[in-house]
Amino acid sequence: MNDAPLLEYHSGQGKEKTKDMHFVEAKGILHNKGGYHGLNIYRGCTHGCIYCDSRSLCYQFTHKFEDIEVKKNAPELLEQALKSKRSRCMIGTGSMSDPYMHCETDLRLTRKCLEIIHKYGFGVAVQTKSDRILEDIDLLDAINKEAKCVVQMTLTTFDDDLCSILEPNVCNTKRRIEVLEEMRKRGIPTVVWLTPILPFINDTEENITAILNECVRTGVKGIICFDMGVTLREGDREYFYDALDRHFPGLKERYIRTYGYSYNVPSPNREKLMGIMKKICRDNGIISYPDECFRYLNDLPDKQMSIFDL
């Protein structure tokens, strides 16, 4: 395990530096759970989102969350896995760690994996908050034309000043919407994760309606929102509460009074906001039930591969 030097990056909100990262030789890279084929090249994150569930102790990090674990042999492992598969499928990435963190600008492991996915004719569903994905739009376009590519973008907060507090080290909502626009121009379908919605912070009709209107305008295929609220568990909760103390004095105490130490933390406005979301989606032909969205993300018609495909 080798330590890497600090790398400079541009986040769209000023020049900063990453934390340390370290490299490991992974034993496996493609994980199949219930028909979902997941790919996580990195472990940890430098986006700094105050609500990040991946910080939870249940994920058993043995290193600091911002000390990114880099699976340096990810492309080689992925190629071994894909060339041995007899039917194509969708490959999902970004569910635990964003594949377009700041280190990706230099390491380009995500791009190398996309090249392999393209080489073997598989589809891909990429989840991110970063505009760095535009650096690979040519490759995503090629995958979409020959198989299927879906870009998933997380949008939580329409107000960019608030966004800089909640999600401080990644591009703001306005820039993410521009990413959706660029994908639409290429005919690459998009899905928006409208989550989490934080009680007493961004759980307003104005915020939800503004985000949804942009989803309509940019031709989003689906919106994933399990509920209007957030989940908090050990590790994640403490980090979130520390951020509340820094940026929203007194709000932590309100959370504790209202929710105690519950895992599910729903917005008091959840029914109204969910109703608004469902109506806008229904009126504009956007799929909005999570199961339906996941079926769309995972749907790539099986095709038996022959030696002539390789």
N, C-alpha and C positions, 0 to 999 in steps of 0.2 A: 504494500500500500504506500503510494507516494503522495506527498503533498504537492499541490500545484501552486504557483505564484498567484497573487491577486491579479485579476483582470479588470481592465476598465471597460465600461459600457455606457451607452446612451439609452436612457429609459424613456425619452420623450418628455421628461419632467426634470431635466438637469443631469449633469454628468456625475456618476457615482462609481463605486467599486463593489464588486462582489465580495462575499465572504470567502473563506477558504473552501476548497473542494478537494476531494480525494478520489482516487481511482481504485476500482476493484475488478477482479475477474469473476463475472457472474457464471453460475452453473447452468442457468436457463434463462430465457428471456420472453418466451411466448407462453402465456398462461391461459388455459381454456377452463372457463367456469360457466357451466350452464349454456354452452354454445357461444359464449362471448370470448373472443380471442384478444386478450389484453397485452399490451406492450408498454412497459415503463423503463425508459432508458436512464432516467435520473431518479434519485431518491432524496427528498427534501425540496426546499424551494427558497428563492430569494425575493419573491414578489412582496412579501411582508403583509399580506392581507390579514386584517385583525381577527377575522372569524374562522380561519382555516382549520377545517376538521382534521386534515392530515397531521396536525401537530398532536393529536390525541395519543395518550400513552398506550392505547390498545394496539397501535401500529408498531410498538417496540423499537423505536429508534435507539440505536446505540451510539449515536453521534449527534451533535448539535444540528437542529433542523436546517439552519442556514449553511451548514457545512455540507455541500452537495456531494452525495455519493454518485460517482459517474461509473456506469457499467461500460468500461472501455471496449469490451469485446461484444457489445450488443449487435453490431452489424453482422459479425461472423456467426453468432448464434442464431440470429434471425434467418440468415441465408440457409443455414443447415436445416432449420425447422420448415421453411417454406418449400425448399426444393424436394423435401420428402413427402409433402402433403399431396394427396391424390385428388383433392377437390379444392377449388378456390373458396374463399370466404372473406368477410370484412375483418380487418385488423383495427382495433381501437387503441388509441394512445392518448394520455393526458388525464386519466381519471384520478390518479394519485399525485403526480408531479407534472407540472406544465412542461411539455416538450420544447417550448421556446423560451426557456429562462435565459438569463444574460450570458451564461457560459456557452449556450448553443451557437452564438455568433462566432466564437473561435473554434469550438470543437466540431460542430456540424454533424454530430452523430444522428440527429433526427433526419437530416437530409439524406445521409447515407442509408438509413433504414427505409426511407421513402423510395430511394432508388432501387432497393432490393424488392420492395413491395411491387413497384412498377415492373421490374424485370420479370417477375414470376406471375404477373397478371392478377394480383390480388386487389381487393378494394381497401379503402382506409377511411376511418372516422377519427379526426383529430380534434381534441378539445384544448382550448387555450384562452388566455386573456391578452396575448401579446401580438403586436403588429409585426413582430419578426416573422410571422408565418408568411407575410407577403414576399419574403426573400425566396420562398419555395413555391410561389404560385404557378410557375411554369410547370413544375413537376406535379403539383396537385391537379392542374388542368389536364396533363397527359394521363394521369391515373383515372380521372373522371371520364375521359373520353373512351378509354379502353376497358374500364371496369366500373368503379364507382368511388367517388370521394365526397365526403360530407365534412364540412368545417363547422365545429361547434364553438361558439363564443359565449363567454359568461358576461352578462350585463346585470348589474344590481342597482346602479345609482346614476340617474341621468345628470345630476348636478356634478360638474367636474371638480369643484372645490371639495365637496363631500367625498367624491371618489378618491381624491388624493389623500384623504385621511384613512378611508377604509381599505384601499388597495394602493399603497403609497409608491411601490417600486415597479410599476408596470404602466403601460400607456393608459390614458383616460378613456372614458366611455365614448366621447366624440370620435377618438381615433379608432376605437373598436368598431364603431358603426361604419366608419370609412372602409374598414376591412370587409365588412359584410357587403358593402357596395361593390368593392372590387371583385369579390367572389361572384356576385350576381352578374356582373359584366361578363365573366368567363363561363357562366352557366353552371357554376359549382354550387350545389345546394348547401344551405346553412341551417343550423339548429341553434337556438339561443337557450342557454340555461339562465332562467330568471330566478336566481337563488344565490345566497340567502337574502331574505328580506328581514331586516333587523328591526324588532319592535322599538318604537319611539325614535327611530333614526331615519329609515328610508321607507317605512311602511305607510306611504301616503298615496292617495288617489292620484295626485299630480305626478308623482314619480313613476308609478306603475303605468299610467296612461301614456306618459311621454315616451317611455321605453317601448311600449307596445306599438305606438304609432310609428316609431322608427323601424320596428320589425316588419310592420305592414309595408312601409315605403320601400324597404330594401328586399322585399320578397322572401322573407324567411319561411322555410318549409315547416318548421315545428318549433314549439316552445316547451321546455321542460321546467315544470314548477310543481313540486310535490305538495307544497303548501306555502302560505305566506308566513314565514318565520325562519328560525334558525335552530340547529341542533348544537348542543354544548355537552361535552363530556370532559373527563379529567385530562388535563394537559392543554386542551383547546380552551376550556372555560377560563383558566387562570390567565392565559395570554390575552384573551378577549377582555376580561375584566381589568387587567392592567392598562389596556388601551383605552377603555372607557374612562378610567381615572385620569388619564392624560388629556384626553380630547373632549370628554363630556362629563365634567364634574357632577357628582351626585347620581349619575345614571346607573352605576353599578348597584347602588343601594336599592334603586327602584326595581331593577331586575330581580334582585334577591327577594324583595318583598312580594313581587308579583309571581315569580316562578320557583322560588327556592333553588334547589339544585337539580331541577328536572332536565332530562335529556332533550325532550321536545319543548321548544320555546316559541309558541305561536303568537302571531300579532293579534292584538285585540280587534284589529280591522280585517282579519283574515277572510271572513265570509264575504264581505263587500268586495274586497280586492280580488279574491278568487272569482267572484261573479263577473267583475269587469274583465278579467283576463279571459275567461271562458267565452264571454260574449264577443269580444274583439276577435278572438281566434275563430270562432264559429262564423262570424260575419265575413271574414276575409279568407276562409279556406285554409287556415293554419292548423295543423294537428297539435293537440294540446294535452292529450292523455299520455302520461309517462310511458305506459306499456306500448302504446301505438308508436310513440317516438322511438323507443328502443327497438321495436320490430323494424322500423324504417332504417335505423342506424346499422342493424345487423343483417339486413336483407341484401344478399348478393346471390343470385341464382347459381346453384351448383353447376359446375361444368367439369366433366372428367378431363384430366390432363393427359396428354400423350407425350412421347419423346419429342415430337415436333414442336411442342409448346415451350420447350426448355432451351 
